[in-house]
């Protein structure tokens, strides 16, 4: 399933930024700036996609960025980056990270865990590679608290699954907590469909 989903994103990569341009201009770019402004030191971004977050990083961040789609990574490599920024882009699956335990000060995912075939496994990997006390930043969409909105999400689910393997109805915040992260703050946007979550790895993990 992972390889099939990766191929879908590679096929969509050339038009992906253009398709998402309206929502990026209306809201997402502002939220990206907000979440990336909270990163520091040695950072892992998973599901970097076409690299929409990359221009917002500070030059003093050391960034490892991964994606399971070669097509998306090729688009990410075209993005303009801060001068002297240290960045490595790699094709890798968040469900099977090759990094050592307790390696990163901070992890970032933006609109990723709606697509990871086994989100619990991917979150467990993030927890493993994050240093004790390290920060995990999530900007994710998920099931809403509002019934009428969820009806629309359930209607969209088959189409999004077919096109990109994306689920509109996951409980990502709950999954983050169940993976062992400590939730520090949650901000909701878009009638509670989008959440900016700041979490930490427990010091004793």
C-alpha positions in Angstrom: 0.0 0.0 0.0 2.9 2.4 0.8 4.5 2.0 -2.6 1.1 2.5 -4.3 0.4 5.7 -2.4 3.9 7.0 -3.2 3.4 6.4 -6.9 0.1 8.4 -6.7 2.0 11.4 -5.2 4.8 11.1 -7.7 2.3 11.3 -10.6 0.6 14.3 -9.0 3.8 16.1 -8.1 4.0 18.3 -11.2 0.5 19.9 -10.7 0.4 19.6 -6.9 1.5 23.1 -6.0 -0.8 24.6 -8.6 -3.8 22.7 -7.4 -3.2 23.7 -3.8 -2.3 27.3 -4.6 -5.7 28.9 -3.6 -5.8 27.2 -0.1 -2.1 27.9 0.4 -2.6 31.6 -0.3 -5.8 31.8 1.9 -4.5 29.9 4.9 -1.9 27.2 4.7 1.2 29.4 4.1 0.4 31.4 7.2 0.1 28.2 9.3 3.3 26.8 7.8 5.2 29.9 8.8 3.8 29.6 12.3 4.8 26.0 12.8 8.2 26.3 11.2 9.0 29.3 13.4 9.0 27.0 16.4 11.8 24.7 15.1 15.4 24.8 16.3 18.7 22.9 16.2 18.6 19.5 14.5 15.2 19.0 12.8 13.6 16.1 11.0 10.7 17.0 8.7 8.7 14.0 7.5 6.6 14.1 4.4 8.4 17.2 3.0 6.4 16.9 -0.2 7.2 19.6 -2.8 9.0 21.5 -0.1 6.4 24.1 0.8 7.8 24.5 4.3 11.4 24.9 3.3 11.6 28.6 2.7 10.3 29.3 6.2 13.2 27.6 8.1 15.8 29.7 9.8 19.3 29.4 8.4 20.7 28.1 11.7 18.5 25.0 11.6 20.2 21.7 10.6 17.4 20.0 8.6 16.9 16.4 7.5 13.8 16.2 5.3 12.3 13.0 3.9 9.4 11.9 1.7 8.4 8.5 0.2 7.7 10.0 -3.2 10.6 10.6 -5.6 8.5 12.9 -7.7 7.7 15.2 -4.7 11.3 15.3 -3.6 12.4 16.4 -7.1 10.0 19.3 -6.8 11.3 20.1 -3.3 14.8 20.3 -4.6 13.7 23.3 -6.7 12.6 25.4 -3.7 14.6 28.5 -2.7 16.2 28.0 0.7 17.8 30.4 3.2 21.4 31.2 2.6 23.9 28.8 4.3 21.1 26.5 5.5 22.1 22.9 6.2 19.6 20.5 4.6 19.6 16.9 3.4 16.7 15.6 1.3 16.2 11.9 1.3 13.7 9.4 -0.1 12.4 7.5 3.0 9.3 6.1 4.6 8.3 7.6 8.0 7.1 4.1 9.0 10.7 2.8 8.6 13.2 5.6 9.5 16.9 4.7 9.2 17.9 7.3 11.8 19.3 6.4 15.2 17.3 6.6 18.5 17.2 10.0 20.2 18.8 11.8 17.3 16.6 15.0 16.7 15.8 18.0 18.8 12.6 18.6 16.8 10.3 16.8 14.3 7.8 18.4 11.9 4.9 17.0 9.9 2.5 19.1 7.9 -0.5 17.3 6.4 1.3 13.9 6.5 -0.5 11.5 8.9 -3.7 11.7 6.9 -1.8 9.7 4.2 0.6 7.4 6.1 -0.8 3.9 5.6 0.0 2.9 9.2 0.0 6.2 11.1 0.6 4.5 14.5 3.8 3.0 13.2 5.0 6.3 11.7 4.3 8.1 15.0 6.1 5.5 16.9 9.1 6.0 14.7 9.0 9.8 15.2 9.0 9.2 19.0 11.9 6.9 18.7 14.2 9.3 16.8 13.3 12.3 18.9 15.5 13.2 21.9 13.9 12.9 25.3 12.1 16.2 25.9 12.3 17.0 22.2 9.5 18.9 20.4 7.2 17.3 17.8 5.2 19.8 15.7 2.1 18.7 13.7 -0.1 20.6 11.3 -2.7 18.0 10.3 -6.2 17.7 9.2 -8.5 15.1 10.7 -12.1 14.4 11.7 -13.9 17.4 13.2 -15.9 17.7 16.4 -18.8 18.9 14.3 -21.2 16.2 12.9 -22.2 18.1 9.8 -18.6 18.7 8.8 -17.8 15.0 9.4 -20.6 14.0 7.0 -18.9 16.0 4.3 -15.6 14.5 5.2 -17.0 11.0 4.9 -18.5 11.9 1.5 -15.1 13.1 0.4 -13.3 10.0 1.8 -13.7 7.6 -1.2 -12.5 10.2 -3.7 -9.4 11.3 -1.7 -8.5 7.6 -1.1 -8.7 6.9 -4.8 -6.7 10.0 -5.9 -4.0 10.2 -3.3 -4.6 7.5 -0.6 -5.5 10.3 1.8 -8.0 9.8 4.6 -10.2 12.7 5.7 -11.6 11.0 8.8 -8.7 10.0 11.0 -8.3 11.0 14.7 -4.7 12.2 14.4 -4.6 14.0 17.7 -5.7 10.9 19.5 -3.1 8.8 17.6 -0.4 11.2 18.6 -1.3 10.9 22.3 -1.6 7.1 22.0 1.9 6.9 20.5 3.3 8.3 23.7 3.7 12.0 23.0 2.7 14.6 25.6 0.4 17.2 24.1 1.4 20.8 25.0 -1.0 22.8 23.0 -3.6 22.5 20.2 -4.9 25.2 17.9 -7.9 24.4 15.7 -8.7 26.0 12.3 -11.2 25.4 9.5 -14.1 24.3 11.7 -11.8 22.1 13.7 -10.7 20.1 10.6 -7.1 21.4 10.8 -5.1 21.3 14.0 -1.7 22.7 14.9 -0.4 20.4 17.7 2.7 21.0 19.8 3.8 17.9 21.6 6.9 16.6 23.4 8.6 13.3 24.0 8.7 12.4 27.7 12.0 12.9 29.4 12.1 9.3 30.6 11.5 7.7 27.2 
